[in-house]
Amino acid sequence: MNSDIKVGIADYKIGQAPNRIMTVGLGSCIGTIIYDERTKIGGLSHIMLPDSKPFAGKSDINKAKFADTAIPLMYKELKKKVPNGRFKAKVVGGANMFSFKSTASNTGNIGQRNAAAVMEVLKELRIPVVASHTGGNSGRTMIVDLNDFTCMVRIVHQDVIYI
């Protein structure tokens, strides 16, 4: 029996076909699915922020909240399940949800910074990004069918697209 695996904000989960894996509330946040076609196993991460370094030293840090920690953790877990996996990724989200007018380099479009951080981590892990839908100023829901890696993106006040 197939079911929907729901991934919350600042969380990640691993699933396998015939299930679907999904996350809602992707505004400036990024949903990243890493998937192996042969085993039909995938992990979906919902990150909020690009970099955990400003929070270094805090004992209660949620590593699933940050691109630089969540994606490597999820990938490590996927590699345990599929040691010889041929992983690829799809990336959704990273909208500019806030209109801050700032010239400081470390503020501004958090969605764009999240997208860039996720792409950099995937590049470092040598995981090719085969599709993405990022930017804009609308929230999204991401639903991935683990049978065939189809990714449905519901965009607020717009049409549904498939990547």
URWOFEN-V225460 format. One record per residue. N is the residue number from 1. RES is the residue in one small letter. SS is DSSP state (A for helix, B for strand, O for the rest). Layout:
n = <N;N>
res = <RES;RES>
ss = <SS;SS>
This chain:
n = <1;2;3;4;5;6;7;8;9;10;11;12;13;14;15;16;17;18;19;20;21;22;23;24;25;26;27;28;29;30;31;32;33;34;35;36;37;38;39;40;41;42;43;44;45;46;47;48;49;50;51;52;53;54;55;56;57;58;59;60;61;62;63;64;65;66;67;68;69;70;71;72;73;74;75;76;77;78;79;80;81;82;83;84;85;86;87;88;89;90;91;92;93;94;95;96;97;98;99;100;101;102;103;104;105;106;107;108;109;110;111;112;113;114;115;116;117;118;119;120;121;122;123;124;125;126;127;128;129;130;131;132;133;134;135;136;137;138;139;140;141;142;143;144;145;146;147;148;149;150;151;152;153;154;155;156;157;158;159;160;161;162;163>
res = <m;n;s;d;i;k;v;g;i;a;d;y;k;i;g;q;a;p;n;r;i;m;t;v;g;l;g;s;c;i;g;t;i;i;y;d;e;r;t;k;i;g;g;l;s;h;i;m;l;p;d;s;k;p;f;a;g;k;s;d;i;n;k;a;k;f;a;d;t;a;i;p;l;m;y;k;e;l;k;k;k;v;p;n;g;r;f;k;a;k;v;v;g;g;a;n;m;f;s;f;k;s;t;a;s;n;t;g;n;i;g;q;r;n;a;a;a;v;m;e;v;l;k;e;l;r;i;p;v;v;a;s;h;t;g;g;n;s;g;r;t;m;i;v;d;l;n;d;f;t;c;m;v;r;i;v;h;q;d;v;i;y;i>
ss = <O;O;O;B;B;B;B;O;O;O;B;B;B;B;B;B;O;O;O;B;B;B;B;B;B;B;O;O;O;B;B;B;B;B;B;B;O;O;O;O;B;B;B;B;B;B;B;O;B;O;O;O;A;A;A;O;O;O;O;O;O;O;A;A;A;B;A;A;A;A;A;A;A;A;A;A;A;A;A;A;A;O;O;O;O;O;B;B;B;B;B;B;B;O;O;O;O;O;O;O;O;O;O;O;O;O;O;O;O;A;A;A;A;A;A;A;A;A;A;A;A;A;A;A;O;O;O;B;B;B;B;B;B;B;O;O;O;O;O;B;B;B;B;B;B;O;O;O;O;B;B;B;B;B;B;O;O;O;O;B;B;B;O>
